[in-house]
Amino acid sequence: MNREIRTLYSGFIQSFESFADLPALEVQGRLLTYRQLYEKAASLAATLQKRAPSPDSSLTAVFAYRSETAFTGVLAALFSGHGYVPLNSTFPPERTRLMLQRAGCRRMIVDSESEQQLEQVLEGAQEPLTIILPQRTSVDALERQFPLHRFLGAQDLEPAEQWRPVAVSPGSPAYVLFTSGSTGLPKGVMVSHRNVLSFIDAMVDRYQVSEKDRFSQMFDMTFDLSVFDMFVAWERGACVCCPSKKQAIMPHRYIQDSKITIWFSVPSTGVFMKTMGMLKPRGSA
């Protein structure tokens, strides 16, 4: 990897090299170390590079919601030289389809929960997609149902050792997020590696982040504040902790149980905890 050209994932790679056995992610009751998360993301990235090249697009869609595949998919898109476009299974399928089409993505990573909407999202698709479902053992039925598209399952993934870093310009898109569309059609907003790294550097310095920290991950990936949760943590070897829906209902309990050191949420969550008497001296329950 070219150390002179930083990208959004450069910090993660350096943390992997320095803190391979420290926790990088807790999600759905599962803990992944930096080594484990790296290997899963590198395997997906190698698969994208070898089996799903996309010279006509610089973006990869990640149709996954608060799952291991969501986080590995984001890293894999970046590892492969693409920016990522997060799609959200809690959105109406019509909106997801529009976002996918407007971004011009030709590759998509899908988790098992979001797969339930895949038929509706692909309805009327005119351009072929390569769709990777890393949790699915067989894709035969999907190939018969959607002959326009190419499907890759768990058995099709390349080994992590096959991943090769590619040169990425600092001005290239790191990710594209879509506006709410409340005044018309949702519009994609591109953020470059250069721009987001300036933000990350400022946040790491401001909060003196270290490998001992544990970050909350309260924001969906379709919201730009999720970038803080993930990449400020991974820049310094910290752990990203993603609560379940049940855990998010009782945030004060989640903060204690998960030993969160850096909490980031909308202000109303803090107001709610205070109103309900959940905030007490020294963080006691």
Secondary structure, DSSP 8 states (H G I E B T S, - for coil): --TTS--TTHHHHHHHHH-TTSEEEEETTEEEEHHHHHHHHHHHHHHHHHH---TT-SEEEEE--SSHHHHHHHHHHHHTT-EEEEE-TTS-HHHHHHHHHHHT--EEEE-TTGGGGHHHHHTT--S--EEE-TT-S--HHHHHH-TTSEEE-GGG---GGG-------TTSEEEEEE---TTSS--EEEEEHHHHHHHHHHHHHHHT--TT-EEE--S-TTSTTHHIIIIIHHHTT-EEEE--HHHHHSHHHHHHHTT-SB----HHHHHHHHHTT---GGG--
